[in-house]
Each structure stands twice: as structure tokens, then as C-alpha cells.
Amino acid sequence: MRKVLIVAALAAGAAVAAVAGYAPMTPVQAQGERPEDVEVAIFAGGCFWCVESDFDHVPGVIETISGYTGGHLDNPSYRDVVSETTGHREAVKITYDPKKVSYQQLLDVFFRSVDPTDPDGQFCDRGESYSTAIFTLDEQQKMQAETASAEAMKALGKTIATLIVPAEMFYPAEQYHQDYYLKNPVRYRIYRLGCRRDARIESLWGEEAHSGIAK
């Protein structure tokens, strides 16, 4: 259940916000139509507000876009996705400078900023749309993701539930979701604290929690 108990009243205004800038992005765009000196990663880590905020604080990351991917419905809305009928997950498309940060480093950040052992969602958000996944854009990313998953399993001593699947159509989320933590800092902090996201990550990962994320 998406943030309902924690931010229902706070989100009422956002639920009817304008959706300017909403447009689908195909895997071809995600993989090929970008400057030669940047690369792309796509991760699902529960609430995309939080994933976006975390990766915006990783040196070498150029841009983050919250969106939906992995499902069967074309042009899904937020309400479609949280109905848990579309197969889509909340995800973030990350554009980064490989001269400053590697895909492997991004994978390390990803695993240590989520609970990869939870198959049913993340923290207070339950359902497939909030479960973790790595959407790989090529064979090299797939191999690196599999290695990072194995390392996470060894470090935690627990089964890793994070799926590793080929990237599909990526649909940017409604405009009001983009940079939510900057546009609505108080609401964002209330949600993140109330959902106990950081508390769970720190309990699970200890000193490795949030490694690679600049404070």
C-alpha cells in the first residue's frame, strides 16, 4: 500500500497535480540516444522519490528520472501502477558519467540503499510495484548485476530477492513526482522517516548502509 497511511493527507494536493512533461521513453532511447560520454542504469528500489534522492547524491550521476517499467500496460499512470495490476515497478533511470562512477559502483550503492531480501515490497510500501529489480541494458550490465547480487547475498547471509531482468519500455512518471524531495522537502522527510526506510537499511547493512552516497 503506497504511502497511504503516512502521507495520505499530505499527498492529496499532489494527486491532482498537472502531468506536464509526461511521455514514454522506449528502451532504444534509453540505450542508444544519448551522448557517447554518458551511460544509463535503471533500478527499482521501492519509492522512486527515495531512489532518486539517493542517486542524486552519488558523485558522477548526471540525471535521475522517476518512472515506471517492467509491466504490460502502455503509458501507465501512478494510479495504474499502484493498483498492482500492471506488472510495472516504480523505477529510476540514472544517467551517469562513467569516467567518474562505474556501473559496478552504482550497483554497490543500489544494494546498500535498499532491502534486497524483501520480495514483497520495500519498507512500508507493499506490493510488486515496490519490489526491487535491476533492469539491464546489455549483457555486460547483466553479468555485473549478477555478480553484485551474489556479493550482497554473501555479505548479508540471506537470499536476495532483487530481480535482474532486461530493460523494457521506460515511462517517465508524472511531473509532480520528479525531484519530489526537492519540491516538497517536509512531506518527503515525513514519508521517509515514517516509512522507516533508513532505519531498516542501517539495521540490515550496518556500517555499509548508504555507502557511496554523499551526505
Residue frames as a rotation matrix with the C-alpha (Angstrom) as fourth column:
MET 1
0.582 0.813 0.000 0.00
0.813 -0.582 0.000 0.00
0.000 0.000 -1.000 0.00
ARG 2
-0.096 -0.741 0.664 1.64
0.796 -0.458 -0.396 3.15
0.598 0.490 0.634 -1.28
LYS 3
-0.875 -0.446 0.188 2.44
0.285 -0.789 -0.545 5.70
0.391 -0.423 0.817 1.42
VAL 4
-0.085 0.958 0.273 -1.28
0.266 -0.242 0.933 5.80
0.960 0.152 -0.235 2.19
LEU 5
0.550 0.378 -0.745 -1.16
0.770 0.117 0.627 5.63
0.324 -0.919 -0.227 5.95
ILE 6
-0.167 -0.759 -0.629 1.73
0.904 -0.373 0.210 8.06
-0.394 -0.534 0.748 6.29
VAL 7
-0.851 -0.307 -0.426 1.13
0.137 -0.914 0.383 10.78
-0.507 0.267 0.819 3.75
ALA 8
-0.296 0.802 0.518 -2.48
0.954 0.273 0.122 10.47
-0.044 0.531 -0.846 2.64
ALA 9
0.642 0.583 -0.499 -3.38
0.596 -0.788 -0.154 13.96
-0.483 -0.198 -0.853 3.71
LEU 10
-0.015 -0.748 -0.664 -0.11
-0.100 -0.659 0.745 15.44
-0.995 0.078 -0.065 2.51
ALA 11
-0.831 -0.406 0.380 -0.40
0.262 0.318 0.911 13.83
-0.491 0.857 -0.158 -0.91
ALA 12
0.108 0.981 0.163 -3.95
0.670 0.049 -0.741 14.97
-0.735 0.189 -0.651 -1.60
GLY 13
0.524 0.057 -0.850 -2.78
-0.359 -0.890 -0.281 18.03
-0.772 0.452 -0.446 -3.49
ALA 14
-0.516 -0.822 -0.242 -0.17
-0.614 0.158 0.773 16.11
-0.597 0.547 -0.586 -5.44
ALA 15
-0.480 0.354 0.803 -2.70
0.410 0.899 -0.151 13.52
-0.775 0.257 -0.577 -6.59
VAL 16
0.594 0.751 0.289 -4.41
0.648 -0.235 -0.724 16.11
-0.476 0.617 -0.626 -8.77
ALA 17
0.026 -0.678 -0.734 -1.26
-0.139 -0.730 0.669 17.88
-0.990 0.085 -0.113 -9.91
ALA 18
0.697 0.164 -0.698 -0.63
-0.673 -0.184 -0.716 18.60
-0.246 0.969 -0.018 -13.57
VAL 19
0.509 -0.497 0.703 1.24
0.313 0.868 0.386 15.98
-0.802 0.024 0.597 -15.57
ALA 20
0.879 -0.242 -0.410 3.11
-0.471 -0.568 -0.675 18.27
-0.070 0.786 -0.614 -17.97
GLY 21
-0.061 -0.984 -0.167 6.13
-0.998 0.064 -0.013 16.61
0.024 0.166 -0.986 -19.50
TYR 22
0.062 0.145 0.987 4.68
-0.378 0.919 -0.111 13.10
-0.924 -0.366 0.112 -19.24
ALA 23
0.505 0.055 -0.861 5.86
-0.857 0.146 -0.494 11.00
0.098 0.988 0.121 -22.17
PRO 24
0.927 -0.147 0.346 7.00
0.057 0.965 0.257 7.41
-0.372 -0.219 0.902 -22.73
MET 25
0.170 -0.920 -0.353 10.65
-0.962 -0.233 0.145 6.55
-0.215 0.314 -0.925 -23.31
THR 26
0.909 0.185 -0.374 11.49
-0.314 0.895 -0.318 3.42
0.276 0.406 0.871 -25.26
PRO 27
0.696 -0.694 0.184 14.39
0.313 0.523 0.793 1.08
-0.647 -0.494 0.581 -24.47
VAL 28
0.335 -0.574 0.747 16.01
0.901 -0.036 -0.432 2.27
0.274 0.818 0.505 -27.71
GLN 29
0.597 -0.086 0.797 16.03
-0.095 -0.995 -0.036 5.80
0.796 -0.054 -0.603 -26.35
ALA 30
0.923 -0.212 0.321 17.35
-0.329 -0.002 0.944 4.61
-0.200 -0.977 -0.072 -23.02
GLN 31
0.548 -0.731 0.408 20.16
0.517 0.679 0.522 2.64
-0.658 -0.075 0.749 -24.62
GLY 32
0.017 -0.605 0.796 21.14
0.993 0.106 0.060 4.44
-0.121 0.789 0.602 -27.77
GLU 33
0.311 0.167 0.935 20.00
0.547 -0.836 -0.033 8.02
0.777 0.522 -0.352 -27.99
ARG 34
0.929 -0.147 -0.339 22.38
0.235 -0.472 0.850 9.61
-0.285 -0.869 -0.404 -25.54
PRO 35
0.614 -0.775 -0.154 25.77
-0.773 -0.548 -0.320 11.33
0.163 0.315 -0.935 -25.75
GLU 36
0.496 -0.465 -0.733 28.65
-0.024 0.836 -0.547 8.93
0.868 0.289 0.404 -26.19
ASP 37
-0.529 -0.830 0.177 30.31
-0.162 -0.106 -0.981 10.07
0.833 -0.548 -0.078 -22.97
VAL 38
-0.390 0.430 0.814 27.45
-0.915 -0.080 -0.395 9.04
-0.104 -0.899 0.425 -20.62
GLU 39
-0.845 0.165 -0.509 25.84
0.046 0.970 0.239 5.73
0.533 0.179 -0.827 -19.64
VAL 40
-0.090 0.917 0.389 22.46
-0.830 -0.285 0.480 4.67
0.551 -0.280 0.786 -18.21
ALA 41
-0.962 -0.032 -0.272 21.35
0.118 0.848 -0.517 2.43
0.247 -0.529 -0.812 -15.35
ILE 42
-0.138 0.967 0.214 17.75
-0.615 -0.253 0.747 1.56
0.777 -0.028 0.629 -14.40
PHE 43
-0.915 -0.203 -0.349 16.96
0.157 0.617 -0.771 0.45
0.372 -0.760 -0.533 -10.86
ALA 44
0.231 0.955 0.189 13.75
-0.195 -0.145 0.970 -0.25
0.953 -0.261 0.153 -8.95
GLY 45
-0.710 -0.578 -0.402 14.20
0.311 0.255 -0.916 0.24
0.632 -0.775 -0.001 -5.22
GLY 46
-0.234 0.711 -0.663 10.78
0.928 -0.041 -0.371 0.93
-0.292 -0.702 -0.650 -3.78
CYS 47
0.672 0.574 -0.468 9.63
0.475 -0.819 -0.322 4.53
-0.567 -0.006 -0.823 -3.58
PHE 48
0.267 -0.612 0.744 11.21
0.911 -0.091 -0.402 6.32
0.314 0.785 0.534 -6.52
TRP 49
0.869 -0.021 0.494 11.28
-0.148 -0.964 0.221 9.61
0.471 -0.265 -0.841 -4.59
CYS 50
0.779 -0.557 0.290 13.85
-0.289 0.091 0.953 8.00
-0.557 -0.826 -0.090 -2.30
VAL 51
0.391 -0.645 0.657 15.85
0.774 0.616 0.144 6.25
-0.498 0.453 0.740 -5.01
GLU 52
0.562 -0.127 0.817 16.05
0.574 -0.651 -0.496 9.48
0.595 0.748 -0.293 -6.97
SER 53
0.893 -0.207 0.399 17.19
-0.406 -0.754 0.516 11.42
0.194 -0.623 -0.758 -3.90
ASP 54
0.654 -0.674 0.345 19.84
0.090 0.521 0.849 8.82
-0.752 -0.524 0.401 -3.04
PHE 55
0.238 -0.599 0.764 21.35
0.921 0.390 0.019 8.67
-0.309 0.699 0.644 -6.52
ASP 56
0.782 0.014 0.623 21.28
0.273 -0.906 -0.323 12.43
0.560 0.423 -0.712 -6.98
HIS 57
0.777 -0.502 0.380 23.84
-0.617 -0.485 0.620 12.42
-0.127 -0.716 -0.687 -4.16
VAL 58
0.572 -0.638 0.516 26.21
0.503 0.769 0.394 9.96
-0.648 0.034 0.760 -5.84
PRO 59
0.076 -0.610 -0.788 29.20
-0.481 -0.715 0.508 11.74
-0.874 0.341 -0.348 -7.42
GLY 60
-0.897 -0.439 0.049 29.23
-0.136 0.379 0.915 11.16
-0.421 0.814 -0.400 -11.16
VAL 61
-0.261 0.885 0.385 25.45
0.890 0.375 -0.260 10.89
-0.375 0.275 -0.886 -11.55
ILE 62
-0.974 -0.135 0.183 24.22
0.213 -0.818 0.534 13.47
0.077 0.559 0.826 -14.06
GLU 63
-0.473 0.880 0.048 20.45
-0.816 -0.458 0.352 12.99
0.332 0.127 0.935 -14.06
THR 64
-0.934 0.316 0.168 17.74
0.216 0.871 -0.441 10.86
-0.286 -0.376 -0.882 -12.47
ILE 65
-0.542 0.824 -0.166 14.22
-0.727 -0.360 0.585 10.33
0.422 0.437 0.794 -13.81
SER 66
-0.644 0.434 0.630 11.47
-0.309 0.606 -0.733 8.61
-0.699 -0.667 -0.256 -11.83
GLY 67
-0.332 0.555 -0.763 9.25
-0.918 -0.004 0.397 6.32
0.218 0.832 0.510 -13.86
TYR 68
0.349 0.563 0.749 7.53
-0.593 0.751 -0.289 3.00
-0.725 -0.344 0.597 -14.41
THR 69
-0.137 -0.414 -0.900 8.83
-0.945 0.326 -0.006 -0.09
0.295 0.850 -0.436 -16.19
GLY 70
-0.903 -0.383 0.193 8.64
-0.419 0.886 -0.201 -3.85
-0.094 -0.262 -0.960 -16.43
GLY 71
-0.368 0.855 0.365 4.89
-0.062 0.369 -0.927 -4.21
-0.928 -0.364 -0.083 -16.92
HIS 72
-0.591 0.225 0.775 2.36
0.746 0.518 0.418 -4.77
-0.307 0.825 -0.474 -19.69
LEU 73
0.503 0.855 -0.127 0.32
0.757 -0.507 -0.413 -1.55
-0.417 0.112 -0.902 -19.69
ASP 74
-0.254 -0.543 0.800 1.25
0.844 -0.529 -0.091 1.21
0.473 0.652 0.593 -22.15
ASN 75
-0.459 -0.012 0.889 1.57
-0.035 -0.999 -0.031 4.74
0.888 -0.045 0.458 -20.78
PRO 76
0.034 0.512 -0.858 0.72
0.853 0.433 0.292 3.81
0.521 -0.742 -0.422 -17.17
SER 77
0.279 0.098 0.955 -0.25
-0.350 -0.916 0.196 6.44
0.894 -0.389 -0.221 -14.64
TYR 78
-0.726 -0.511 0.459 0.75
-0.568 0.071 -0.820 6.43
0.387 -0.856 -0.342 -11.00
ARG 79
-0.057 0.802 0.595 -2.72
-0.913 0.200 -0.357 5.22
-0.405 -0.563 0.720 -10.05
ASP 80
0.672 0.230 -0.704 -2.47
-0.591 0.740 -0.323 2.40
0.446 0.633 0.633 -12.59
VAL 81
-0.172 -0.877 -0.448 0.84
-0.291 0.480 -0.828 1.22
0.941 -0.013 -0.338 -11.20
VAL 82
-0.814 -0.176 0.553 -0.12
-0.568 0.039 -0.822 1.32
0.123 -0.984 -0.132 -7.52
SER 83
0.330 0.943 0.044 -3.25
-0.944 0.329 0.038 -0.71
0.021 -0.054 0.998 -8.31
GLU 84
-0.403 -0.639 0.656 -0.82
-0.610 0.722 0.328 -3.66
-0.683 -0.267 -0.680 -8.59
THR 85
0.509 0.643 0.573 -2.45
0.080 0.627 -0.775 -4.84
-0.857 0.440 0.268 -11.83
THR 86
0.861 -0.133 -0.491 0.06
-0.495 -0.441 -0.748 -3.60
-0.118 0.887 -0.446 -14.43
GLY 87
0.759 -0.650 0.029 3.24
0.651 0.757 -0.060 -5.52
0.017 0.065 0.998 -13.60
HIS 88
0.349 -0.638 0.686 5.14
0.128 -0.693 -0.710 -2.22
0.928 0.336 -0.160 -13.56
ARG 89
0.220 -0.365 -0.905 7.52
0.975 0.041 0.220 -1.17
-0.043 -0.930 0.365 -10.82
GLU 90
0.984 -0.136 -0.116 8.47
-0.124 -0.987 0.102 2.29
-0.128 -0.086 -0.988 -9.68
ALA 91
0.400 -0.888 0.228 11.97
0.897 0.430 0.100 2.73
-0.187 0.164 0.969 -11.06
VAL 92
0.674 -0.282 -0.683 14.60
-0.168 -0.958 0.231 5.37
-0.720 -0.041 -0.693 -11.69
LYS 93
0.729 -0.481 0.488 16.57
0.640 0.223 -0.736 5.90
0.244 0.848 0.470 -14.90
ILE 94
0.648 -0.610 -0.457 20.04
0.129 -0.504 0.854 7.11
-0.751 -0.612 -0.248 -13.94
THR 95
0.826 -0.470 0.310 22.33
0.278 -0.139 -0.951 8.87
0.490 0.872 0.016 -16.40
TYR 96
0.803 -0.577 -0.151 25.93
0.075 -0.154 0.985 8.94
-0.591 -0.802 -0.080 -15.25
ASP 97
0.595 -0.724 -0.350 29.46
-0.762 -0.369 -0.532 9.81
0.256 0.583 -0.771 -16.29
PRO 98
0.952 -0.182 -0.248 31.46
0.217 0.968 0.123 6.54
0.218 -0.171 0.961 -16.46
LYS 99
0.048 -0.972 0.231 34.67
0.213 -0.216 -0.953 8.50
0.976 0.095 0.196 -16.04
LYS 100
-0.384 -0.133 0.914 33.54
-0.707 -0.595 -0.383 9.47
0.594 -0.793 0.135 -12.54
VAL 101
-0.209 0.360 0.909 31.49
-0.753 0.534 -0.384 6.48
-0.624 -0.765 0.160 -11.39
SER 102
-0.894 -0.180 -0.411 31.22
-0.410 0.699 0.586 2.96
0.181 0.692 -0.698 -12.76
TYR 103
0.075 0.937 -0.340 28.16
-0.587 0.317 0.745 0.77
0.806 0.144 0.574 -13.19
GLN 104
-0.112 -0.202 -0.973 29.65
0.521 0.822 -0.231 -1.56
0.846 -0.533 0.013 -10.61
GLN 105
-0.961 -0.252 -0.114 29.84
0.235 -0.527 -0.817 1.28
0.146 -0.812 0.566 -8.11
LEU 106
-0.494 0.855 0.158 26.22
-0.791 -0.517 0.326 2.20
0.360 0.036 0.932 -8.82
LEU 107
0.174 0.520 -0.837 25.22
-0.085 0.854 0.513 -1.40
0.981 -0.018 0.192 -8.17
ASP 108
-0.557 -0.451 -0.698 27.03
0.649 0.288 -0.704 -1.30
0.519 -0.844 0.132 -4.83
VAL 109
-0.945 0.269 0.186 25.18
-0.324 -0.847 -0.422 1.91
0.044 -0.460 0.887 -3.92
PHE 110
-0.185 0.943 -0.275 21.87
-0.682 0.078 0.727 0.41
0.708 0.322 0.629 -5.03
PHE 111
0.029 0.213 -0.977 22.12
0.323 0.923 0.211 -2.75
0.946 -0.322 -0.042 -2.95
ARG 112
-0.608 -0.381 -0.697 23.19
0.762 -0.031 -0.647 -0.80
0.225 -0.924 0.309 0.14
SER 113
-0.930 0.365 0.038 20.35
-0.364 -0.903 -0.228 1.69
-0.049 -0.226 0.973 -0.15
VAL 114
0.051 0.955 -0.292 17.52
-0.804 0.213 0.555 -0.88
0.592 0.207 0.779 -0.28
ASP 115
-0.117 -0.018 0.993 16.44
-0.681 0.730 -0.067 -4.10
-0.723 -0.684 -0.098 1.44
PRO 116
-0.333 -0.068 -0.940 17.24
-0.907 0.294 0.300 -6.61
0.256 0.953 -0.160 -1.32
THR 117
-0.999 -0.051 -0.001 15.99
-0.048 0.943 -0.330 -9.51
0.018 -0.329 -0.944 0.81
ASP 118
-0.425 0.905 -0.036 12.33
-0.139 -0.104 -0.985 -8.40
-0.895 -0.414 0.170 0.71
PRO 119
-0.885 0.067 0.461 10.33
0.447 0.396 0.802 -9.98
-0.129 0.916 -0.380 -2.17
ASP 120
-0.103 0.994 0.032 7.06
0.994 0.102 0.024 -8.22
0.021 0.034 -0.999 -1.35
GLY 121
0.810 0.346 0.474 7.91
0.373 -0.927 0.038 -4.52
0.452 0.146 -0.880 -1.49
GLN 122
-0.366 -0.928 0.076 10.13
0.537 -0.277 -0.797 -2.08
0.760 -0.251 0.600 0.36
PHE 123
-0.991 -0.129 0.034 9.69
0.042 -0.545 -0.838 -0.88
0.127 -0.829 0.545 3.93
CYS 124
-0.530 0.848 -0.018 6.13
-0.095 -0.081 -0.992 0.40
-0.843 -0.524 0.124 4.44
ASP 125
-0.008 0.503 -0.864 5.27
-0.958 -0.251 -0.137 0.16
-0.286 0.827 0.484 0.74
ARG 126
-0.379 -0.059 0.923 3.96
-0.134 0.991 0.009 -3.30
-0.916 -0.120 -0.384 -0.09
GLY 127
0.734 0.671 0.102 3.27
-0.061 0.215 -0.975 -4.91
-0.676 0.710 0.199 -3.43
GLU 128
0.373 -0.581 0.724 5.09
0.861 0.507 -0.036 -5.87
-0.346 0.637 0.689 -6.63
SER 129
0.714 -0.052 0.699 5.31
0.434 -0.750 -0.499 -2.26
0.550 0.659 -0.513 -7.81
TYR 130
0.745 -0.461 0.483 7.61
-0.647 -0.676 0.353 -1.51
0.164 -0.575 -0.801 -4.86
SER 131
0.798 -0.492 0.347 9.79
0.260 0.802 0.538 -4.61
-0.543 -0.339 0.768 -5.07
THR 132
0.199 -0.845 -0.497 13.41
-0.509 -0.522 0.684 -4.30
-0.837 0.117 -0.534 -6.12
ALA 133
0.727 -0.042 0.685 14.77
0.546 0.640 -0.541 -5.00
-0.416 0.767 0.488 -9.59
ILE 134
-0.227 -0.802 -0.553 17.72
-0.193 -0.519 0.832 -4.21
-0.955 0.295 -0.037 -11.81
PHE 135
0.825 0.524 0.213 16.81
0.154 0.154 -0.976 -3.59
-0.545 0.837 0.047 -15.44
THR 136
-0.105 -0.993 0.061 19.90
0.236 0.034 0.971 -4.34
-0.966 0.117 0.231 -17.52
LEU 137
0.573 0.298 -0.763 20.58
-0.520 -0.588 -0.620 -2.67
-0.634 0.752 -0.183 -20.86
ASP 138
0.364 -0.480 -0.798 23.15
-0.761 0.341 -0.552 -5.14
0.537 0.808 -0.241 -22.16
GLU 139
0.669 -0.112 -0.735 24.95
0.215 0.975 0.047 -8.38
0.712 -0.190 0.676 -21.37
GLN 140
-0.445 -0.896 0.015 27.76
0.299 -0.164 -0.940 -6.64
0.844 -0.414 0.340 -19.52
GLN 141
-0.398 0.378 0.836 25.31
-0.792 -0.602 -0.105 -4.95
0.463 -0.704 0.539 -17.15
LYS 142
0.676 0.689 -0.262 23.59
-0.497 0.688 0.528 -8.29
0.544 -0.227 0.808 -16.61
MET 143
0.298 -0.645 -0.703 26.83
0.480 0.738 -0.474 -10.01
0.825 -0.196 0.530 -15.64
GLN 144
-0.711 -0.572 0.410 27.84
-0.010 -0.575 -0.818 -7.20
0.704 -0.585 0.403 -13.32
ALA 145
-0.030 0.796 0.605 24.39
-0.882 -0.306 0.359 -7.19
0.471 -0.522 0.711 -11.70
GLU 146
0.750 0.284 -0.597 24.57
-0.091 0.939 0.332 -10.93
0.655 -0.195 0.730 -11.10
THR 147
-0.203 -0.902 -0.381 27.99
0.530 0.226 -0.817 -10.54
0.823 -0.368 0.433 -9.51
ALA 148
-0.691 -0.019 0.723 26.77
-0.435 -0.787 -0.437 -7.70
0.577 -0.617 0.535 -7.27
SER 149
0.404 0.904 0.136 23.74
-0.738 0.235 0.632 -9.76
0.540 -0.356 0.763 -6.24
ALA 150
0.541 -0.289 -0.790 25.96
0.363 0.927 -0.090 -12.70
0.758 -0.238 0.607 -5.29
GLU 151
-0.589 -0.804 0.086 28.21
0.322 -0.330 -0.887 -10.40
0.742 -0.495 0.453 -3.28
ALA 152
-0.328 0.569 0.754 25.19
-0.778 -0.615 0.126 -8.93
0.536 -0.546 0.644 -1.48
MET 153
0.702 0.598 -0.386 23.97
-0.324 0.751 0.575 -12.42
0.634 -0.279 0.721 -0.61
LYS 154
0.101 -0.769 -0.632 27.39
0.624 0.544 -0.562 -13.30
0.775 -0.337 0.534 0.78
ALA 155
-0.728 -0.415 0.546 27.61
-0.063 -0.753 -0.655 -10.06
0.683 -0.511 0.522 2.77
LEU 156
-0.197 0.768 0.609 24.12
-0.913 -0.370 0.171 -10.44
0.356 -0.523 0.774 4.28
GLY 157
-0.971 -0.163 0.178 23.96
-0.214 0.921 -0.326 -14.21
-0.111 -0.355 -0.928 4.53
LYS 158
-0.178 0.975 0.133 20.42
-0.047 0.127 -0.991 -14.07
-0.983 -0.182 0.024 3.17
THR 159
-0.229 0.207 0.951 18.63
0.909 0.395 0.133 -14.84
-0.348 0.895 -0.279 -0.08
ILE 160
-0.805 -0.075 -0.589 18.48
-0.090 -0.965 0.246 -11.86
-0.587 0.251 0.770 -2.43
ALA 161
-0.006 0.932 0.364 15.01
0.603 0.293 -0.742 -11.18
-0.798 0.215 -0.564 -3.84
THR 162
0.047 -0.020 -0.999 16.07
-0.462 -0.887 -0.003 -8.46
-0.886 0.462 -0.051 -6.30
LEU 163
0.674 0.252 0.694 15.20
0.452 0.602 -0.658 -9.45
-0.584 0.758 0.291 -9.86
ILE 164
-0.405 -0.754 -0.518 17.68
-0.244 -0.457 0.856 -8.96
-0.881 0.472 0.001 -12.69
VAL 165
0.257 0.640 0.724 15.80
0.664 0.427 -0.614 -8.59
-0.702 0.638 -0.315 -15.97
PRO 166
-0.583 -0.458 0.672 16.31
0.811 -0.379 0.445 -6.97
0.051 0.804 0.592 -19.40
ALA 167
-0.720 0.285 -0.632 15.24
-0.037 -0.926 -0.375 -3.35
-0.693 -0.247 0.678 -19.67
GLU 168
-0.240 0.736 0.633 11.86
0.963 0.263 0.060 -2.76
-0.122 0.624 -0.772 -21.28
MET 169
0.030 0.357 0.934 9.81
0.473 -0.828 0.301 0.32
0.881 0.432 -0.193 -22.10
PHE 170
-0.576 -0.240 -0.781 10.51
0.808 -0.311 -0.501 3.03
-0.123 -0.920 0.373 -19.52
TYR 171
0.192 0.746 0.638 7.74
0.650 -0.583 0.487 5.55
0.735 0.321 -0.597 -18.88
PRO 172
-0.853 -0.465 0.237 8.71
0.162 -0.668 -0.726 8.74
0.496 -0.581 0.645 -17.01
ALA 173
-0.326 0.731 -0.599 6.36
0.937 0.166 -0.308 9.37
-0.126 -0.662 -0.739 -14.11
GLU 174
0.637 0.673 0.376 4.10
0.684 -0.718 0.128 12.39
0.356 0.175 -0.918 -13.81
GLN 175
0.068 -0.691 0.720 5.91
0.172 -0.703 -0.690 15.69
0.983 0.171 0.071 -13.44
TYR 176
0.549 0.188 0.814 4.95
-0.652 -0.513 0.558 16.16
0.522 -0.838 -0.159 -9.80
HIS 177
0.971 -0.241 -0.010 6.92
0.204 0.799 0.566 13.02
-0.128 -0.551 0.825 -8.91
GLN 178
0.366 -0.891 0.269 10.16
0.643 0.032 -0.765 14.32
0.673 0.453 0.584 -10.46
ASP 179
-0.616 -0.714 0.331 12.54
0.193 -0.545 -0.816 15.82
0.764 -0.439 0.473 -7.85
TYR 180
0.442 0.893 -0.082 9.80
0.287 -0.054 0.956 15.36
0.850 -0.446 -0.281 -5.25
TYR 181
0.312 -0.371 -0.875 12.31
0.949 0.154 0.273 15.52
0.034 -0.916 0.400 -2.40
LEU 182
-0.800 -0.600 0.023 13.36
0.600 -0.799 0.031 18.99
0.000 0.039 0.999 -3.57
LYS 183
-0.527 0.674 0.517 9.88
0.003 -0.607 0.795 20.31
0.850 0.420 0.318 -4.35
ASN 184
0.559 0.788 0.258 8.30
-0.391 -0.024 0.920 19.02
0.731 -0.615 0.295 -1.14
PRO 185
-0.400 -0.899 -0.177 11.12
-0.294 0.309 -0.905 18.55
0.868 -0.310 -0.388 1.38
VAL 186
-0.539 0.239 0.808 8.95
-0.836 -0.032 -0.548 18.47
-0.105 -0.971 0.217 4.51
ARG 187
0.584 0.812 0.004 6.47
-0.795 0.573 -0.202 15.97
-0.166 0.115 0.979 3.10
TYR 188
0.427 -0.508 -0.748 9.33
-0.354 0.667 -0.656 13.89
0.832 0.545 0.105 1.76
ARG 189
-0.638 -0.733 0.235 11.12
-0.484 0.145 -0.863 13.77
0.598 -0.665 -0.448 5.11
ILE 190
-0.157 0.676 0.720 7.90
-0.925 0.154 -0.346 12.84
-0.345 -0.721 0.601 6.93
TYR 191
0.778 0.456 -0.432 7.32
-0.603 0.733 -0.314 10.00
0.173 0.505 0.845 4.49
ARG 192
0.154 -0.796 -0.585 10.88
-0.293 0.529 -0.797 8.67
0.944 0.294 -0.152 4.57
LEU 193
-0.726 -0.395 0.563 11.11
-0.621 0.023 -0.784 8.79
0.296 -0.919 -0.262 8.35
GLY 194
0.020 0.849 0.529 7.65
-0.924 0.218 -0.315 7.35
-0.382 -0.482 0.788 8.86
CYS 195
0.759 0.227 -0.610 8.34
-0.539 0.744 -0.394 4.51
0.365 0.628 0.688 6.44
ARG 196
0.625 -0.592 0.509 11.50
-0.397 0.320 0.860 3.67
-0.672 -0.740 -0.034 8.43
ARG 197
0.947 -0.291 -0.134 13.46
-0.030 0.337 -0.941 3.26
0.319 0.896 0.310 5.22
ASP 198
0.183 -0.960 0.212 16.80
-0.587 -0.280 -0.760 4.38
0.789 0.015 -0.614 6.62
ALA 199
0.121 -0.093 0.988 16.31
-0.956 0.255 0.142 2.55
-0.265 -0.962 -0.058 9.92
ARG 200
0.857 0.252 0.449 15.80
-0.154 0.958 -0.244 -0.75
-0.491 0.139 0.860 8.11
ILE 201
0.785 -0.612 -0.093 18.73
-0.041 0.099 -0.994 -0.21
0.618 0.785 0.053 5.76
GLU 202
0.012 -0.807 0.591 21.04
-0.831 -0.337 -0.443 0.61
0.556 -0.485 -0.675 8.66
SER 203
0.347 0.191 0.918 19.80
-0.766 0.622 0.160 -2.41
-0.541 -0.759 0.362 10.61
LEU 204
0.968 0.109 0.225 20.43
0.038 0.826 -0.562 -4.66
-0.248 0.553 0.796 7.62
TRP 205
0.689 -0.693 0.212 23.71
0.333 0.044 -0.942 -3.26
0.643 0.720 0.261 6.30
GLY 206
0.543 -0.494 -0.679 25.33
0.752 -0.074 0.655 -1.73
-0.374 -0.866 0.331 9.39
GLU 207
0.004 -0.641 -0.768 28.33
0.107 -0.763 0.637 0.44
-0.994 -0.085 0.066 8.52
GLU 208
-0.815 -0.320 0.483 27.89
0.471 0.121 0.874 -0.31
-0.338 0.940 0.052 4.82
ALA 209
0.189 0.980 0.063 24.44
0.876 -0.139 -0.461 1.32
-0.443 0.143 -0.885 4.73
HIS 210
0.931 0.331 -0.151 24.19
0.218 -0.839 -0.499 4.12
-0.292 0.432 -0.853 2.16
SER 211
-0.012 -0.995 -0.100 27.85
0.306 -0.099 0.947 3.75
-0.952 -0.019 0.306 1.19
GLY 212
-0.607 -0.319 0.728 28.71
0.783 -0.081 0.617 5.81
-0.137 0.944 0.299 -1.88
ILE 213
0.365 0.794 0.486 26.01
0.764 -0.554 0.331 8.38
0.532 0.250 -0.809 -1.21
ALA 214
-0.676 -0.652 0.343 27.37
0.381 -0.708 -0.595 11.82
0.631 -0.272 0.727 -0.35
LYS 215
-0.183 0.586 -0.789 25.89
0.962 -0.058 -0.266 13.35
-0.202 -0.808 -0.554 2.80
